[in-house]
Amino acid sequence: MEISDTVREKLRITLFVATNAQATFGPNRYALEIGKSGIAKAHVVNLTPGRVFGSTDPVAAESFALALLKDTIKSVPFLPKLFQCLLLFSNRNVLELEKIPVKDNPYIRPCNDHKIGQIA
């Protein structure tokens, strides 16, 4: 989000196309990667129908993407959630993502000093 302040005047729109959402172990596909495979594969949610959203305000687009991810995480079955909790119990960011309001997220909050625009 800090980069968005730098390039804000050069952007016309931030556009997202979402058909799948990785709901555990992000941003990596595995909790522990070993070459092209790994241990504890991430749970991926198929978004049917897919989502397309964008905004002229990159902070608004990122905020909506985070809200969509938070909502998607709610649909993760019990066992993948439990496995992620057991493997990442000491990582406070992973454990609290669902609990932190979007506007207070540490990656978005520094950019909230300007008015967030509309989502298209």
Sequence and secondary structure as in RCSB ss.txt:
>XXXX:A:sequence
MEISDTVREKLRITLFVATNAQATFGPNRYALEIGKSGIAKAHVVNLTPGRVFGSTDPVAAESFALALLKDTIKS
VPFLPKLFQCLLLFSNRNVLELEKIPVKDNPYIRPCNDHKIGQIA
>XXXX:A:secstr
 HHHHHHGGG S EEEEEEEEE SSTTSSEEEEETTEEEEE  EEEEEEEEEEEESSHHHHHHHHHHHHHHHHTT
S HHHHHHHHHHTTT HHHHHTTTS GGG TTTGGGTTS      
